[in-house]
Amino acid sequence: MTSDQTRKRPSLAGQITMAAMVAALYAVLSYFGNIFGLTYGPIQCRFSEALCVLPFLFPATVPGLFVGCLITNLMSTVGPLDIVLGSLATLLAAFLTSRMPNRWLAPLPPVICNGVIIGAMIAWYEVGFGPRFWGLFAFNGITVALGELLACYVLGEILLTVLPRVKYFRGLMSAARLDLGR
């Protein structure tokens, strides 16, 4: 048997630790991204969103991304709706990413989920559900999706390329994901 065939799933403690580390890293990256004004608002590029590709390789990171986003959104100036909807958008995106059939599609769920959900939320905050909602929804959805595209398809693809090459992380990935990651 090869080492890929004998690979075990990380223990529950290992999965919780991985999720906690991703939550902390997401919150820290978002906090420092806010120094440059990139974390909140209609034009945003959360560098931490690059971590949303991790569930493709490590499904145990899904709850960590949710918690990290929740912590980040607790600092949001947008309010309680961002805490709930923003965090749920990341949870949905992370879950869908864990189910993607290949690494090239893995960054797509965060782009779509955040573009639609956060774009609509920001438009609603700006004008409510009036006649200007749809125009602002389109603008905000596109700008949020572009930020996600940059974070997930540029920075996230770097993670999807580098992490499988690190011996320690290879031991935490299933052989099937390693094959799909190529």
Secondary structure, DSSP 8 states (H G I E B T S, - for coil): --TTTT-----HHHHHHHHHHHHHHHHHHHHHHHHTT-SSSSS---GGGGGGGHHHH-GGGHHHHHHHHHHHHHT-SS-HHIIIIIHHHHHHHHHHHHT-SSTTTTTHHHHHHHHHHHHHHHHHHHH-SSTTHHHHHHHHHHHHHHHHHIIIIIIHHHHHHHGGGSHHHHTTS-HHHHHHT-
